[in-house]
Amino acid sequence: MYTNKKVHNKRTKLTKVSRKGKKETVQLRMSGKFLEENGFKQDGMVDILIREELLIIQPLKNEL
């Protein structure tokens, strides 16, 4: 689980995505040095856990 002592709060806006011939949907984009500083590497894989109004994104340590 989370062991890094740094804690980051980040607010970002959800935006809509329109694709030709498809229904509009919501998009969440994240970027910044804080991601890599906390184990999220470029081209790395993540696990996403979604529970009632809670989103947990965790980098995969042992990718397949």
N, C-alpha and C positions, 0 to 999 in steps of 0.2 A: 504494500500500500504506500501511500504518500509519506516519504521520509525527509524530503528537502525542507530545511528550516525557513526558507523564503516563502512568503505567502503573497500572491498577487491577486488583486481584484481587478477585473477588466470589464468595462461596460462596452457593449457594441450593439449596433442596430441590426435587427433582422430585416432582410430585404426580400422583395419578391422576385421570382425568376419566371420569365415567360419563355416557353419553347414553342416553336411553330407546331400548331395542331394539337398541342397538349394543354392541360389545365395549369393555371398559375400555381406556384408552390412557394414555400418560404426557404430562404437560404441563410446560413450562418457562416461568415468568413472570419478567420482568425489569422493573424500574422504578428511577428515581432520576435525580438531576441529572447524574450522571456520563455518562449516555447522551447527553443533549443537548450537554454540554460536549465530547463526542467525535464530534459530527457526526450523531447520530441525532435527527432532528427529528420532532415530532408529525405524524402522518399520512404520514410519509415511507416509502419503500420500502427494503427491504434485500435483499442477496444473501446466501444461506446456503450455505456449502460444508461438506460432511460427509465426513470421511475417518476411517478407523479410530480411534475414540475421540477424535476432534478435531472441534470445531464452530467454524467461523469465520463470524461475522456482520459484514457490512460494509455501511454505508449506501450507497445508490445515489446517485451524484453527478448524473447526467443521467437523470432519470426520463422514461419514455415518456409 
